Amino acid sequence: MARSQGRVPRLYCEQTLSARSKLTLPREASHYLVTVLRSGDGAVVRLFNAIDGEWQCVISHANRKAAQVICEERLREATPPPDIDYLFAPLKSARLDYLAQKATEMGVRQLRPVITRHTVADKVNLDRLRANAIEAAEQCNMVYVPDVAEPEKLKGVLASWPDDRTLIFCDERAGQANPVDTLKQVKPGPMAVLLGPEGGFSEEERDMILAVPTVVALSLGPRIMRADTAAVAVLALVQSVLGDWCADK
Amino acid sequence: MARSQGRVPRLYCEQTLSARSKLTLPREASHYLVTVLRSGDGAVVRLFNAIDGEWQCVISHANRKAAQVICEERLREATPPPDIDYLFAPLKSARLDYLAQKATEMGVRQLRPVITRHTVADKVNLDRLRANAIEAAEQCNMVYVPDVAEPEKLKGVLASWPDDRTLIFCDERAGQANPVDTLKQVKPGPMAVLLGPEGGFSEEERDMILAVPTVVALSLGPRIMRADTAAVAVLALVQSVLGDWCADK
């Protein structure tokens, strides 16, 4: 879906949105509206964030450097995502962009890069991760953007794993099993999905993961999937069985 | 996974593979092995196709234009994919590449471009679709490559829909419903998944689709997904409930 879908541009906005408030948009958003879309005074724009929801706004003063808008009407409340964190070993840049977009589209609360022994990317550009998450949320009509956490070492993450958060471990070496049945045995509540780097986890890492009290190992099926494919595939199953992609929840 | 994963290059090969047969590889494969990977005489390479399976071969004469190999030993039988066709409205090029790769990784029998009223791409490069499917099969350790069908108009496809093939219709406008429960009601057998263009199906198209006797409308959940994301998400569900991503099948 294009940013301008339904003709009205839709942008994430960190500032507070409330009735009749006047905002000066940041330079990048102003540039996008005024220079790219050629929106002038009186043009309508939708702004959203995870606290104030989505608002219909009108441009009161179009300026390339700093467009001003007035908030008119709240269109939607913010919709918090299911409490699913997504833990992943960072990939090289293009596939990491894709992974951040896709995990956002699939509805996760937080993107958490974890550094593992076989992680191929040695640096993580958090601004870029966040920009990808924002772009996906803007395009996919979501009224929140997942948080992007600082990278952490896997060992530290596991050592302080909270008692109440189920850890769904995507285990390439698990015996083949029905993933729907596996997920149906998980009790509802806070969750996280952990997916490894392209080279897989080391033996020691796998043992540490399987020692977490709330761990559930999930089979990834008969085919090898690339990490960005597996992200979408596994989150589709988790959302369908335990998240919000079903009528019962 | 890189092509050279496990050090031994792995390539799709249309020629017949059998014990002690001598093959001259096509120019592109020869170039990849000899110039890119710098494989010389005596180097091992794995070749596969959907009929003869996967073979360990040895380069008998390395030449940039036409490397010769000798087939030594069959490593794996061909593994036919689940009988799931993937019908999709073509996207613009980069996302179409991605879609072809992803649908291949998710295990479909055939990629079928269908032209709909709101299809954004007016031409389909079948060679490129096929090259993407082959690359995904090579990288994901599969011993088949999905067929790539000629583009057809949706109307014609639906008019001659076979009685015995379930049509799983990814319907953005279906009321929200548990997708696992929906899929569990499908009887095993030949299947197809149909996903529309970014602008959705027209009213008339939707009526035609829903009039197919074997149609099953599948809810896509509470978020808008881009078409290439939806491809992976829906195929993950179909493979988990009806395909080969579970132990029971």
Interface residues (C-beta under 8 A of the other chain):
Chain A: M1 A2 Y98 K102 E105 M106 G107 Q139 C140 N141 M142 G175 Q176 A177 N178 P179 V180 D181 E198 S219 G221 P222 R223 I224 M225 R226 T229 V232 A233 V234 L235 A236 L237 Q239 S240 V241 D244 W245 C246 A247 D248
Chain B: M1 A2 Y98 K102 E105 M106 G107 Q139 C140 N141 M142 G175 Q176 A177 N178 P179 V180 D181 E198 S219 G221 P222 R223 I224 M225 R226 T229 V232 A233 V234 L235 A236 L237 Q239 S240 V241 D244 W245 C246 A247 D248
